[in-house]
Amino acid sequence: MAKARSFQGALGVAALCYIAVDYLRVVSPLWHERLRPLLWGFFALAAASRAPFYAHWNSEVRTALSFVACLIFMLACLVVEAISVQFVTAVLGIDWHWATHPLPDTGQWLLLALNEKLPSTVVEVLRAPLIGLHHYLMLFIMLGFSVLFGCVKAPGLGLGARYMFTMGIGRLLRVLTFVSTILPSARPWCAQARFKVPNHPHPWAQKYYVPYASDSNAIHELLKRDSIHAPIPDYPPEYVPNWGIMSFLVDLLRPLNLDTSNVGGESWFNTLKRAGGGCNDLVYSGHILVSVLTAMAWTVSFGYLSCILLRERFVRGTTTVLMSLLVYMWGSFFGERHILYGQILTSGISGSSGDFHK
């Protein structure tokens, strides 16, 4: 038991070393290039030296199938999310995103007010990119491999499977929140810079949204009749590439014919991967799913100081999660509401199905 606790302490030191060395790319790129291979080499040697003495390989093998299944499920959910992100941008067209004003964000008002009140040094520290998405992913991978040292309960693949399954469920719930009502972007220029979709709205929006978007009398009549009645404006025809069995995605992705020399047009995969992320207000941050799940996994495994000060798992778990989210609160990408919604939803998903290790 004492040996396991010493390894737990060493894992915490290793996590801090990883973050510190990675941050050197901002402070001193030369030292970052020197120390990064040494740190990764040390981690690899430490894991390799413990692997022959690991006593739970049988349980790892038994869990491998569920691990692969959860991996496939998570990847499928990420594809659904990517398609949905493209859809909420493409269905209304670039002109709508450019012309529509952002919604009021009181969380952003609060942070801007704090920027004026707090000392400049404190603000700069909070703005510093100390911990990013890739740090959280790496910290969870380190937690999974720490099973070799007895820091967490075996099997490690079970921990990874639970993480990916929860991630997939969270992504699907996120899709339901931002697809049901399309919100404008906090950065009106983003859609035009990132997406290659038509400027005009999709025929669905032309028929069911555009005639009623700015005419209060038409909206009143629509609610009264509960059926469409306004004339549909004239727009250019839709481009329909030949995507074979994936042609059902044309209405969702709305590609442009960027390469006229290619008869079949751009593939659906290239169309999907080009954007690399959404521009709309997507209700809550997808990055928070990663950060909250990582913080909860570490807290459930061993809460470090919070375990000593706060015995109740809910209290110490919430404390750790809130501390992990602080790095996003002063960022330029997400507002306070995105952070809060993401934390509540992710904590609920993970907590509803029990312990990370079960």
Secondary structure as UniProt FT lines:
FT   HELIX           2..27
FT   HELIX           29..50
FT   HELIX           51..53
FT   HELIX           57..90
FT   TURN            91..92
FT   HELIX           94..99
FT   HELIX           106..117
FT   HELIX           120..127
FT   HELIX           133..145
FT   HELIX           146..149
FT   HELIX           156..180
FT   TURN            188..189
FT   HELIX           190..194
FT   HELIX           203..208
FT   HELIX           210..212
FT   HELIX           216..225
FT   HELIX           244..249
FT   HELIX           250..253
FT   TURN            260..261
FT   TURN            263..264
FT   HELIX           268..275
FT   HELIX           286..301
FT   HELIX           305..309
FT   HELIX           313..329
FT   HELIX           336..352
FT   TURN            356..357
//
